[in-house]
Amino acid sequence: MNEPQTTSQLASAISSEVMIEIVDMNKWYGQFHVLKDINLTVHKGERIVICGPSGSGKSTLIRCVNALEEHQEGQITVDGILLGKNLKNLDHIRTEVGMVFQNFNLFPHLTILENLTLGPVWVRKMSKAEATETAMMYLERVKIPEQADKYPGQMSGGQQQRVAIARSLCMSPKIMLFDEPTSALDPEMIKEVLDVMVDLADTGMTMIVVTHEMGFAKTIADEVIFMDEGDIVERNKPEAFFGNPEHERTQKFLSQIL
Amino acid sequence: MAIVTKEKTAERPAPISETSVFGWMRKNLFSSAFNTLLTLFTLYIVYLTLSGVFTWGIVDATFIADNRRECYDNSLTGACWAGVIAWFDNIFYGRYPRDEIWRINFGLFLLVLWMAPLWMAKVRGKVLIGATVVGLYPFLAGYLFAGGDKGLFMQVMISAAIVAFAINMGNMLTGLFKNVGLNTFLINLAGQSKASDKTRRNVLLGMFGIAFVAVYIWQMGWTAERVGWTRWGGLFLTLVISGIGIASSLPGGILLALGRRSKLPVVRILSTGFIEVFRSVPLITVLFMATTMFPLFMPEGFVLNKLVQVIIAVVLFNACYMAEIVRAGLQAIPKGQSEGAHTIGLGYWGTMGLIVMPQALKHMIPNIVGNIIGLLKDTTLVSIIGLFDLLGMLRSISKDVPWLGLHKEPLIFGAILFFIICFSMSKYSRHLEVKLSAGEKH
């Protein structure tokens, strides 16, 4: 997988270890067939960007990976654990997979610091002092340590999203999923969030990002996936994907947004 | 267009109508001739009403008399408060033995002391204090009020309650004066400056264990004289029934609401059925059912006293109303919140207890307090099935020979009492709402 990269791209550190393996996965909402025969393998350290028109199943796909949505057919294996009805497995996988949402989903009744330490203290059984230390380290990394005692409602959208990223990182996840992290933000704030994500990519985190930010995709993605109507239509290296899209649906999509 | 404002515009004070009382009155009460007329007319009506009430209730009223005849001799047009005053003990304590009334006062005093730390910002461990109020205080108070022989279970619970109370008070003092919890204080006293959470918990448990043995041995030495429930009455009985109702209907309501939203069909159907049945029946029917039909379903020889049956009925009835309030509150919390909680690995109970419920409860406060006020007033229904609660006592004044036919004054007095209690609860709930939403502006 290690091919020479263009200079604008981050160095990639993909190992042969498989983090996520999706085999023949199908999902329906009632009668509606959302995801059709999805096959996808993600290696450790790999960074994948998923794009596509709305309603194409991008979000649903990554929500299936940490079992926020149930799939009806096929298999999803995350970090060697098969997703299924076993609740213990579910809780375990959720602690290994971090997720960042379009609407941040911070807890409005808790301060930023409490938002960050909640998981480590209650799930990882860390001591409060230790959790606070970790939390401050990650707040440092997303560049808002001075906001630790504020409530989410007192911050801007960009700051909230950075807190949400830090909250996931506090659980020291092996995989990070991003569900349109910048779609609810003002243009000025998109950059500050993307910068944090680029930093994160730099550390070798396995990432799946659903986004419409094509510049960002070019910078960090090892591979770009295009989805339409529940199918994975095209999957390619970013330079090939943007420079020379093969499928006509991809061409049409790209011509509309670029 | 070029630059419009070169310098920053200076701030000016707001117009007088926005800031002073007179400005406000001119704007809102006397803005036009017609409005001025309307204001004066309304004030006149208010004056007429209030002056009538004032004359009857205070100026012409009789406060000291031995019977109703003396009231009439004193004034024909005034209220006869003497009857209400003569019955004060009955109104507040029912027919509780007069020598034992201190037990009721002492019990209420304990409750106030027990709960006082919950309102003190410096005191630690509020969750534990709250849990002991609901979990242990009722046993201590119950024995204090009822007395009699202590079974083994009661002995254990009473000792536990006394110890919890003592630790709570110690914790309050160290919190107020040293700004630390009691256990941390003891650890510091022993010369240790830092201790892990585990040590702190162990110190707390150790304190509890030692004190428990001491108190258990001490309490074997005495018993309180038995006072049968038939002698309970007045405001005391009203507060006992509604107090238990309030303390247990909220937890019950939360469980029922979670049951109704559960993914397990059996739990969901049972909870839904239970809620719908109780909500479709008037409370008075539930009370009659509890006292007349409930014993039929029980095994022979199994006798619950009427008071217990009434309390069970009140609790179940109100838990069902609470459940619907809680359900509405839960539905108001966006799904993203529980998804956010799931992604940091919290399970169902963690998500509910730490994320969803705290937010939902805050939205529910007005409705919960509304329901609690309703519950308090509804308990007057028990006078129909023969318990002498506050209303029952007030109505028996008119059947007492010296005060025969005295209806108006006792009922007005009851209305005032209920108003004071309910209005302060509603004011407090408003205050709580403002306080809890202080940090978060959405």
Interface residues (C-beta under 8 A of the other chain):
Chain A: N66 L68 L87 D91 R94 T95 V97 G98 M99 F101 N103 N105 L106 F107 P108 H109 T111 L118 G119 W122 V123 R124 S127 K128 Y151 P152 G153 Q154 A164 R167 S168 C170 M171
Chain B: S196 D197 P334 G336 Q337 E339 G340 A341 H342 T343 I344 G345 L346 G347 G350 L354 I355 P358 Q359 K362 G439 E440 K441 H442
